[in-house]
């Protein structure tokens, strides 16, 4: 929810290095999770995949905490901060995990931002 608000109010920071790196990391993390899902489905889980996901998540969290979020807070006007707060309040009121039908099957599946859906 933060990135669309950033696109609306902070277009001047969208092409900065930390934002670009964050988006690249998002793609790498999703790719690794898809790989892990495939390994699980094949019965061939590799500890290296889980380790790589963990390392990348740690790096990603540090990038967001130390660089991206401070940059966004500085770039956002008051209206943008209020919009993010409002969106967070709505999101917190909604359950994000379905009560039934959760699937870890490869595409389409949960967590896919490109159109996969719950089964």
C-alpha positions in Angstrom: 0.0 0.0 0.0 2.9 2.3 0.5 4.3 2.3 -3.0 1.1 3.5 -4.7 1.0 6.4 -2.2 4.7 7.1 -3.0 3.9 7.1 -6.7 1.2 9.7 -6.0 3.1 12.0 -3.6 6.8 11.2 -4.0 7.5 10.7 -7.6 10.8 12.5 -7.3 12.2 9.7 -5.1 10.9 6.7 -7.2 14.1 6.4 -9.2 16.5 6.8 -6.3 18.9 3.9 -5.6 17.3 2.6 -2.4 13.8 2.5 -3.9 15.0 0.7 -7.0 17.0 -1.8 -4.9 14.0 -2.4 -2.7 11.8 -3.2 -5.7 14.5 -5.5 -7.1 14.7 -7.3 -3.8 10.9 -7.7 -3.7 11.1 -9.5 -7.1 14.1 -11.7 -5.9 12.2 -12.6 -2.7 9.1 -13.6 -4.6 11.2 -15.6 -7.1 12.9 -17.5 -4.2 9.5 -18.2 -2.6 8.2 -19.6 -5.9 11.3 -21.7 -6.1 10.8 -22.9 -2.5 7.2 -23.8 -3.4 8.3 -25.8 -6.4 10.9 -27.6 -4.3 8.2 -28.4 -1.7 5.9 -29.7 -4.4 8.7 -31.9 -5.8 9.7 -33.2 -2.3 13.1 -31.8 -2.9 13.5 -28.9 -0.4 16.9 -27.4 -0.3 18.2 -25.8 2.8 20.2 -23.4 0.6 17.0 -21.9 -0.7 15.6 -21.3 2.8 18.9 -19.8 3.8 19.0 -17.5 0.8 15.5 -16.3 1.5 16.5 -15.6 5.1 19.6 -13.7 4.2 17.8 -11.6 1.6 14.9 -10.9 4.0 17.4 -9.6 6.6 19.1 -7.4 4.0 15.8 -6.2 2.7 14.4 -5.3 6.1 17.6 -3.3 6.9 17.4 -1.4 3.6 13.8 -0.5 4.3 14.4 0.5 7.9 17.6 2.5 7.4 17.1 4.0 4.0 13.8 3.6 2.3 11.4 4.5 5.1 13.3 7.6 6.2 13.5 8.8 2.6 9.8 8.3 2.2 8.9 10.0 5.4 11.0 13.0 4.4 9.5 13.1 0.9 5.8 12.7 2.0 3.7 15.8 2.7 1.2 15.5 5.6 -1.6 14.4 3.3 0.4 11.4 2.2 1.2 10.4 5.7 -2.5 10.6 6.6 -3.4 8.5 3.6 -1.0 5.8 4.6 -2.2 5.8 8.2 -5.8 5.6 6.9 -5.0 2.7 4.6 -3.2 0.9 7.4 -6.2 1.2 9.7 -8.4 -0.3 7.0 -6.0 -3.1 6.3 -5.6 -3.9 10.0 -9.3 -4.4 10.2 -9.4 -6.9 7.3 -8.1 -10.5 7.7 -5.5 -11.1 5.0 -5.4 -14.9 5.4 -8.5 -16.7 4.1 -10.3 -18.8 6.6 -10.2 -21.8 4.3 -8.8 -22.8 0.9 -5.2 -21.6 1.6 -3.0 -23.1 -1.1 0.8 -23.2 -1.5 0.5 -24.6 -5.0 2.6 -23.0 -7.7 1.0 -20.2 -9.8 -1.7 -19.1 -9.3 -1.4 -19.1 -5.6 -1.3 -16.9 -2.5 1.0 -14.0 -2.3 1.1 -13.5 -6.1 0.7 -9.8 -6.8 0.4 -10.4 -10.6 -3.1 -11.9 -10.5 -2.9 -15.3 -8.7 -5.8 -16.0 -6.5 -7.0 -18.1 -3.7 -8.4 -21.5 -4.6 
